[in-house]
Amino acid sequence: MNFFSTTESRLYFSNQKSKMQSEINSLDDNEIVNCNFEEWKEYLYSKYSVAPITLFEESTEKSFREKTIKKYNSFHRFNRHEPEYYNIAGYCITFKIYYNGNPDLFELRPSSFILDRFSSIEFQSPFNDKCGYFTLERDYTKEELLNDKSESSPEMVQNQFENYFKNYREMIKNVNKEAEIFNSSLKDQAEQMLTKRKEKASTFALLSQKLEIPINLSTNAPNITPIPLVKISRTPPKKPITKHNSMEYLIKDIDYKNINKIITMSGTTMEKTARTYYLNNEEELRDHLLATLNTHYENATGETFRKIGKTDILIEFENKAAFIGECKIWHGITQFNEAIQQLCNYSTWRDGKVSLVVFNKKNKNFQGILKVVKDWIDSSTKSYSMVLPNVWQCKFYRSDMQVEIDLNIAVFDLYVDESQFKDIRKNNN
């Protein structure tokens, strides 16, 4: 294995930082709003800090074996008939050096480096409570080890190894220094990332605690199969444990769509028999919708007080609103705007799914009304989809609460040309 040459250290530490950023970004709004920053900083530090290399040179093991050594033949330069290399009997001494720390550091090329080749014959990473190790080899001829110089062979071998290994120590010192610099700023970087992620979630912080609420479908609902609904419990992350605030409630998207589908079906039926309904006022029209909803859901009530004024349709769970709907007669775009504002005033930040139902009773040009409503939707909502030519599902931004809510708008035509028939109800009045 070649040391200190695979990856530039700055790229490695930058990647560590990116991994930490990705984990923080993956936290959902509920986790980041409720997490304990100190606990998370400790957790992130333990996960992404890079342990410097610690050498245990006092425990270095040496092993000795015979080896055939290839030596360069200097006569080859003067006589090409001479072999370039020749083999002689020799010995190999292996130095097994134990270490602890992050083995990745051996692959990094630090910003300060020595121009040399660093390699290991065998390399083992630390495992559980065991240290890692790497081996270096030095070759000697018989004559080198059995020379008669004043320096003994053991001292010569150790001194030569020390001289050879000093560059390894220097490179380990360099990568350790960069690891320590990275580690020293890691908690501060983690706090900055956590803070930034929390700021990003702040727009939805009040909504982040919502859980889906079980609205019980009636068993005799005539047109839709009952859906088993349960409150969702949020599983906290393992490290560290997120402490959640008290639960709030929100209906599932599937229930919200189902409620609007029931209203649309009911309104369409009313359009087809407009003569039956065109004399009804807002409250009476509301009662027709409530009667239909009550065949599907429990707890549908009318004229229930909320925050400001009254709302026309409310489905409630544990004294908290699950659905708010408003019924209005079309009197122009100004009153339409007021109805939207009234719907928002009735709701609180918890009510993220609302609906406005508009009935036309006086205007012959129903297509003109649809165009006016469509123009308002184009200019006033963040996005929308057209469910039917007279029904829109919108994303509406409430600047007062700084939240985005689901707003369903349905417009139904109950206009009747009274000159074409005689309504005995008028005579009775």
KOLLUM-206459 format. One record per residue (C-alpha): residue in one letter; residue number from 0; x, y, z. Coordinates in nm, 3 decimals, always signed. Example, Ala and Ser with C-alpha at 12.3 -4.5 7.8 and 13.67 -1.06 7.14 Angstrom:
BEGIN
a:0:+1.230:-0.450:+0.780
s:1:+1.367:-0.106:+0.714
***
This chain:
BEGIN
m:0:+0.000:+0.000:+0.000
n:1:+0.129:+0.344:-0.093
f:2:+0.096:+0.607:+0.179
f:3:+0.010:+0.978:+0.154
s:4:-0.068:+0.982:-0.218
t:5:-0.429:+0.873:-0.289
t:6:-0.638:+1.179:-0.200
e:7:-0.563:+1.543:-0.132
s:8:-0.633:+1.614:+0.232
r:9:-0.841:+1.927:+0.163
l:10:-1.080:+1.724:-0.053
y:11:-1.114:+1.456:+0.211
f:12:-1.197:+1.701:+0.491
s:13:-1.431:+1.892:+0.262
n:14:-1.612:+1.564:+0.192
q:15:-1.644:+1.496:+0.565
k:16:-1.804:+1.836:+0.604
s:17:-2.040:+1.766:+0.313
k:18:-2.150:+1.437:+0.470
m:19:-2.232:+1.616:+0.794
q:20:-2.422:+1.882:+0.599
s:21:-2.622:+1.613:+0.418
e:22:-2.722:+1.446:+0.745
i:23:-2.835:+1.778:+0.890
n:24:-3.027:+1.864:+0.573
s:25:-3.201:+1.526:+0.592
l:26:-3.359:+1.616:+0.927
d:27:-3.728:+1.686:+0.884
d:28:-3.879:+2.008:+1.016
n:29:-4.009:+1.844:+1.333
e:30:-3.665:+1.705:+1.422
i:31:-3.472:+2.026:+1.363
v:32:-3.725:+2.241:+1.548
n:33:-3.719:+2.016:+1.854
c:34:-3.360:+1.891:+1.859
n:35:-3.114:+1.977:+2.133
f:36:-2.824:+2.151:+1.960
e:37:-2.569:+2.057:+2.226
e:38:-2.656:+1.689:+2.201
w:39:-2.648:+1.702:+1.822
k:40:-2.313:+1.881:+1.816
e:41:-2.162:+1.608:+2.034
y:42:-2.318:+1.338:+1.816
l:43:-2.201:+1.495:+1.490
y:44:-1.852:+1.552:+1.631
s:45:-1.820:+1.190:+1.736
k:46:-1.937:+1.075:+1.394
y:47:-1.748:+1.308:+1.160
s:48:-1.432:+1.406:+1.350
v:49:-1.115:+1.239:+1.226
a:50:-0.903:+1.072:+1.494
p:51:-0.532:+1.159:+1.445
i:52:-0.280:+0.878:+1.409
t:53:-0.107:+0.766:+1.727
l:54:+0.204:+0.552:+1.683
f:55:+0.307:+0.292:+1.941
e:56:+0.671:+0.266:+1.838
e:57:+0.775:+0.117:+2.171
s:58:+0.570:-0.188:+2.074
t:59:+0.726:-0.227:+1.730
e:60:+0.790:-0.591:+1.647
k:61:+1.081:-0.710:+1.431
s:62:+1.098:-1.033:+1.235
f:63:+1.391:-1.180:+1.041
r:64:+1.402:-1.405:+0.736
e:65:+1.636:-1.506:+0.458
k:66:+1.588:-1.341:+0.122
t:67:+1.752:-1.335:-0.217
i:68:+1.852:-0.976:-0.286
k:69:+1.881:-0.830:-0.635
k:70:+2.183:-0.600:-0.660
y:71:+2.273:-0.368:-0.944
n:72:+2.590:-0.467:-1.134
s:73:+2.793:-0.149:-1.178
f:74:+3.008:-0.316:-1.447
h:75:+2.701:-0.326:-1.669
r:76:+2.755:+0.040:-1.752
f:77:+3.093:-0.036:-1.910
n:78:+3.022:-0.377:-2.054
r:79:+2.678:-0.454:-2.192
h:80:+2.761:-0.825:-2.184
e:81:+2.766:-0.805:-1.809
p:82:+2.425:-0.876:-1.646
e:83:+2.247:-0.564:-1.520
y:84:+2.157:-0.729:-1.189
y:85:+2.285:-1.022:-0.992
n:86:+2.132:-1.210:-0.701
i:87:+2.304:-1.262:-0.369
a:88:+2.200:-1.427:-0.044
g:89:+2.069:-1.181:+0.208
y:90:+1.818:-1.113:+0.480
c:91:+1.500:-0.913:+0.527
i:92:+1.403:-0.745:+0.854
t:93:+1.034:-0.660:+0.887
f:94:+0.922:-0.383:+1.123
k:95:+0.561:-0.415:+1.241
i:96:+0.447:-0.077:+1.376
y:97:+0.123:-0.052:+1.572
y:98:-0.100:+0.256:+1.558
n:99:-0.443:+0.386:+1.645
g:100:-0.657:+0.653:+1.480
n:101:-0.836:+0.693:+1.147
p:102:-0.668:+0.476:+0.883
d:103:-0.790:+0.711:+0.607
l:104:-0.519:+0.956:+0.706
f:105:-0.252:+0.724:+0.562
e:106:-0.405:+0.781:+0.218
l:107:-0.409:+1.160:+0.235
r:108:-0.159:+1.390:+0.077
p:109:-0.129:+1.686:+0.317
s:110:-0.065:+2.040:+0.199
s:111:+0.290:+2.011:+0.338
f:112:+0.456:+1.696:+0.208
i:113:+0.792:+1.535:+0.144
l:114:+0.882:+1.427:-0.207
d:115:+0.947:+1.062:-0.146
r:116:+0.781:+0.726:-0.190
f:117:+0.606:+0.591:+0.119
s:118:+0.481:+0.236:+0.111
s:119:+0.382:-0.050:+0.337
i:120:+0.404:-0.422:+0.275
e:121:+0.103:-0.506:+0.493
f:122:-0.159:-0.272:+0.633
q:123:-0.434:-0.345:+0.887
s:124:-0.697:-0.098:+1.010
p:125:-0.791:-0.083:+1.380
f:126:-1.080:-0.318:+1.462
n:127:-1.296:-0.304:+1.776
d:128:-1.048:-0.271:+2.064
k:129:-0.748:-0.385:+1.860
c:130:-0.489:-0.148:+1.720
g:131:-0.405:-0.137:+1.354
y:132:-0.059:-0.193:+1.218
f:133:+0.157:-0.157:+0.908
t:134:+0.483:-0.320:+0.813
l:135:+0.802:-0.185:+0.658
e:136:+1.093:-0.394:+0.531
r:137:+1.464:-0.336:+0.511
d:138:+1.702:-0.566:+0.313
y:139:+2.059:-0.645:+0.414
t:140:+2.335:-0.857:+0.270
k:141:+2.522:-1.104:+0.488
e:142:+2.832:-0.883:+0.480
e:143:+2.637:-0.576:+0.598
l:144:+2.508:-0.757:+0.903
l:145:+2.837:-0.932:+0.988
n:146:+3.072:-0.640:+0.937
d:147:+3.353:-0.580:+1.185
k:148:+3.290:-0.207:+1.226
s:149:+3.267:-0.062:+1.571
e:150:+2.887:-0.025:+1.549
s:151:+2.711:-0.351:+1.634
s:152:+2.456:-0.495:+1.394
p:153:+2.149:-0.428:+1.617
e:154:+2.248:-0.064:+1.660
m:155:+2.315:-0.028:+1.289
v:156:+1.979:-0.178:+1.195
q:157:+1.792:+0.042:+1.445
n:158:+1.976:+0.359:+1.345
q:159:+1.914:+0.296:+0.977
f:160:+1.547:+0.229:+1.048
e:161:+1.523:+0.549:+1.250
n:162:+1.673:+0.746:+0.965
y:163:+1.439:+0.578:+0.717
f:164:+1.127:+0.615:+0.933
k:165:+1.171:+0.984:+1.023
n:166:+1.004:+1.092:+0.697
y:167:+0.705:+0.871:+0.781
r:168:+0.679:+1.046:+1.117
e:169:+0.693:+1.384:+0.949
m:170:+0.414:+1.299:+0.706
i:171:+0.201:+1.154:+0.987
k:172:+0.262:+1.476:+1.181
n:173:+0.142:+1.680:+0.881
v:174:-0.181:+1.488:+0.826
n:175:-0.249:+1.486:+1.201
k:176:-0.215:+1.863:+1.210
e:177:-0.478:+1.904:+0.937
a:178:-0.707:+1.656:+1.113
e:179:-0.675:+1.852:+1.437
i:180:-0.753:+2.180:+1.261
f:181:-1.060:+2.020:+1.104
n:182:-1.174:+1.875:+1.437
s:183:-1.122:+2.201:+1.623
s:184:-1.380:+2.382:+1.407
l:185:-1.621:+2.092:+1.363
k:186:-1.861:+2.174:+1.648
d:187:-1.885:+2.537:+1.539
q:188:-1.956:+2.427:+1.183
a:189:-2.217:+2.181:+1.308
e:190:-2.389:+2.456:+1.506
q:191:-2.390:+2.687:+1.203
m:192:-2.538:+2.414:+0.985
l:193:-2.801:+2.325:+1.245
t:194:-2.893:+2.691:+1.287
k:195:-2.921:+2.742:+0.913
r:196:-3.135:+2.430:+0.877
k:197:-3.361:+2.548:+1.159
e:198:-3.396:+2.891:+0.998
k:199:-3.493:+2.723:+0.673
a:200:-3.761:+2.529:+0.857
s:201:-3.891:+2.834:+1.045
t:202:-4.157:+2.913:+0.784
f:203:-4.311:+2.575:+0.854
a:204:-4.209:+2.543:+1.218
l:205:-4.558:+2.589:+1.351
l:206:-4.690:+2.327:+1.111
s:207:-4.410:+2.077:+1.173
q:208:-4.569:+1.928:+1.484
k:209:-4.889:+1.827:+1.309
l:210:-4.987:+1.464:+1.295
e:211:-5.257:+1.320:+1.077
i:212:-5.589:+1.295:+1.257
p:213:-5.821:+0.998:+1.245
i:214:-6.151:+1.115:+1.102
n:215:-6.382:+0.815:+1.116
l:216:-6.571:+0.738:+0.800
s:217:-6.925:+0.624:+0.855
t:218:-6.967:+0.254:+0.786
n:219:-7.267:+0.324:+0.562
a:220:-7.097:+0.581:+0.341
p:221:-7.273:+0.526:+0.007
n:222:-7.009:+0.602:-0.253
i:223:-6.660:+0.564:-0.102
t:224:-6.498:+0.267:+0.068
p:225:-6.419:+0.345:+0.435
i:226:-6.051:+0.416:+0.492
p:227:-5.888:+0.293:+0.815
l:228:-5.735:+0.599:+0.977
v:229:-5.494:+0.614:+1.270
k:230:-5.284:+0.883:+1.429
i:231:-4.924:+0.865:+1.315
s:232:-4.658:+0.845:+1.584
r:233:-4.323:+0.994:+1.490
t:234:-4.015:+0.783:+1.558
p:235:-3.735:+0.996:+1.707
p:236:-3.381:+0.958:+1.573
k:237:-3.157:+0.720:+1.764
k:238:-2.881:+0.971:+1.822
p:239:-2.971:+1.191:+1.992
i:240:-3.333:+1.142:+2.097
t:241:-3.557:+1.426:+1.985
k:242:-3.792:+1.555:+2.253
h:243:-4.125:+1.629:+2.089
n:244:-4.371:+1.894:+2.191
s:245:-4.741:+1.824:+2.238
m:246:-4.923:+1.682:+1.938
e:247:-5.140:+1.879:+1.701
y:248:-5.365:+1.727:+1.441
l:249:-5.413:+1.743:+1.068
i:250:-5.622:+1.537:+0.831
k:251:-5.454:+1.321:+0.571
d:252:-5.439:+1.438:+0.213
i:253:-5.658:+1.143:+0.113
d:254:-5.933:+1.258:+0.354
y:255:-5.903:+1.618:+0.239
k:256:-5.944:+1.507:-0.121
n:257:-6.234:+1.283:-0.021
i:258:-6.416:+1.567:+0.158
n:259:-6.374:+1.794:-0.144
k:260:-6.489:+1.512:-0.370
i:261:-6.808:+1.473:-0.163
i:262:-6.869:+1.850:-0.178
t:263:-6.810:+1.850:-0.555
m:264:-7.046:+1.558:-0.606
s:265:-7.309:+1.726:-0.390
g:266:-7.268:+2.062:-0.566
t:267:-7.288:+1.897:-0.908
t:268:-7.611:+1.726:-0.804
m:269:-7.749:+2.062:-0.691
e:270:-7.657:+2.213:-1.030
k:271:-7.851:+1.941:-1.210
t:272:-8.160:+2.017:-1.001
a:273:-8.104:+2.390:-0.967
r:274:-8.476:+2.463:-0.947
t:275:-8.481:+2.287:-0.612
y:276:-8.198:+2.496:-0.463
y:277:-8.186:+2.836:-0.636
l:278:-8.407:+2.999:-0.372
n:279:-8.198:+2.869:-0.082
n:280:-7.984:+3.113:+0.112
e:281:-7.624:+3.049:+0.221
e:282:-7.722:+2.875:+0.540
e:283:-7.967:+2.642:+0.364
l:284:-7.715:+2.555:+0.094
r:285:-7.461:+2.488:+0.366
d:286:-7.706:+2.254:+0.537
h:287:-7.743:+2.050:+0.218
l:288:-7.364:+2.002:+0.204
l:289:-7.351:+1.916:+0.573
a:290:-7.623:+1.658:+0.532
t:291:-7.420:+1.485:+0.263
l:292:-7.097:+1.503:+0.464
n:293:-7.272:+1.355:+0.764
t:294:-7.348:+1.042:+0.563
h:295:-6.972:+0.993:+0.525
y:296:-6.804:+1.140:+0.832
e:297:-6.877:+1.177:+1.197
n:298:-6.855:+1.508:+1.382
a:299:-6.962:+1.737:+1.096
t:300:-7.125:+2.049:+1.246
g:301:-7.232:+2.393:+1.133
e:302:-7.206:+2.742:+1.278
t:303:-6.919:+2.644:+1.510
f:304:-6.723:+2.935:+1.654
r:305:-6.354:+2.962:+1.560
k:306:-6.103:+3.234:+1.642
i:307:-6.303:+3.511:+1.463
g:308:-6.672:+3.489:+1.375
k:309:-6.836:+3.170:+1.251
t:310:-6.752:+2.911:+0.991
d:311:-7.000:+2.728:+0.773
i:312:-6.855:+2.376:+0.776
l:313:-6.626:+2.231:+1.041
i:314:-6.505:+1.876:+1.093
e:315:-6.344:+1.852:+1.432
f:316:-6.124:+1.611:+1.630
e:317:-6.054:+1.646:+2.003
n:318:-6.174:+2.008:+1.999
k:319:-5.929:+2.094:+1.719
a:320:-6.029:+2.179:+1.364
a:321:-5.957:+1.912:+1.103
f:322:-6.136:+2.079:+0.814
i:323:-6.280:+2.428:+0.762
g:324:-6.509:+2.514:+0.472
e:325:-6.692:+2.834:+0.382
c:326:-7.008:+2.864:+0.167
k:327:-7.080:+3.189:-0.017
i:328:-7.318:+3.328:-0.278
w:329:-7.140:+3.493:-0.572
h:330:-7.162:+3.873:-0.550
g:331:-6.848:+3.966:-0.743
i:332:-6.471:+3.944:-0.703
t:333:-6.458:+4.191:-0.412
q:334:-6.685:+3.972:-0.200
f:335:-6.492:+3.667:-0.323
n:336:-6.171:+3.821:-0.186
e:337:-6.348:+3.895:+0.141
a:338:-6.462:+3.531:+0.160
i:339:-6.101:+3.413:+0.123
q:340:-5.994:+3.651:+0.398
q:341:-6.285:+3.543:+0.616
l:342:-6.185:+3.180:+0.568
c:343:-5.831:+3.265:+0.675
n:344:-5.958:+3.462:+0.975
y:345:-6.163:+3.167:+1.094
s:346:-5.864:+2.936:+1.070
t:347:-5.549:+2.931:+1.279
w:348:-5.201:+2.813:+1.178
r:349:-5.314:+2.459:+1.263
d:350:-5.579:+2.459:+0.991
g:351:-5.369:+2.380:+0.685
k:352:-5.650:+2.245:+0.465
v:353:-5.953:+2.465:+0.388
s:354:-6.219:+2.494:+0.117
l:355:-6.434:+2.770:-0.031
v:356:-6.765:+2.677:-0.197
v:357:-6.928:+2.946:-0.412
f:358:-7.281:+2.929:-0.553
n:359:-7.399:+3.145:-0.843
k:360:-7.767:+3.235:-0.823
k:361:-7.808:+3.566:-1.006
n:362:-7.559:+3.581:-1.295
k:363:-7.655:+3.441:-1.635
n:364:-7.292:+3.441:-1.751
f:365:-7.150:+3.156:-1.540
q:366:-6.848:+3.123:-1.769
g:367:-6.766:+3.484:-1.697
i:368:-6.760:+3.404:-1.323
l:369:-6.527:+3.109:-1.382
k:370:-6.291:+3.335:-1.577
v:371:-6.284:+3.594:-1.298
v:372:-6.214:+3.324:-1.038
k:373:-5.946:+3.171:-1.261
d:374:-5.778:+3.513:-1.302
w:375:-5.775:+3.554:-0.922
i:376:-5.621:+3.208:-0.879
d:377:-5.352:+3.287:-1.140
s:378:-5.253:+3.606:-0.961
s:379:-5.305:+3.517:-0.595
t:380:-5.195:+3.155:-0.540
k:381:-4.850:+2.999:-0.547
s:382:-4.963:+2.703:-0.758
y:383:-5.278:+2.516:-0.848
s:384:-5.427:+2.227:-1.041
m:385:-5.762:+2.226:-1.214
v:386:-5.964:+1.931:-1.086
l:387:-6.270:+2.020:-1.297
p:388:-6.354:+2.326:-1.505
n:389:-6.519:+2.471:-1.193
v:390:-6.293:+2.323:-0.921
w:391:-5.933:+2.421:-0.838
q:392:-5.690:+2.282:-0.581
c:393:-5.452:+2.563:-0.481
k:394:-5.147:+2.634:-0.268
f:395:-5.220:+2.964:-0.096
y:396:-4.958:+3.154:+0.105
r:397:-5.083:+3.320:+0.421
s:398:-4.846:+3.610:+0.475
d:399:-4.995:+3.687:+0.818
m:400:-4.899:+3.341:+0.950
q:401:-4.612:+3.284:+0.706
v:402:-4.749:+2.943:+0.617
e:403:-4.866:+2.773:+0.299
i:404:-5.212:+2.617:+0.313
d:405:-5.418:+2.395:+0.084
l:406:-5.716:+2.586:-0.054
n:407:-5.986:+2.413:-0.257
i:408:-6.216:+2.644:-0.457
a:409:-6.539:+2.507:-0.606
v:410:-6.792:+2.720:-0.796
f:411:-7.141:+2.586:-0.874
d:412:-7.409:+2.731:-1.101
l:413:-7.760:+2.745:-0.949
y:414:-7.885:+3.020:-1.178
v:415:-8.242:+2.968:-1.297
d:416:-8.431:+3.182:-1.550
e:417:-8.749:+3.242:-1.352
s:418:-8.932:+3.360:-1.661
q:419:-8.923:+3.006:-1.799
f:420:-9.127:+2.842:-1.523
k:421:-9.361:+2.915:-1.235
d:422:-9.224:+2.847:-0.886
i:423:-9.512:+2.788:-0.646
r:424:-9.281:+2.849:-0.349
k:425:-9.275:+3.219:-0.433
n:426:-9.651:+3.237:-0.435
n:427:-9.663:+3.061:-0.099
n:428:-9.427:+3.323:+0.038
***
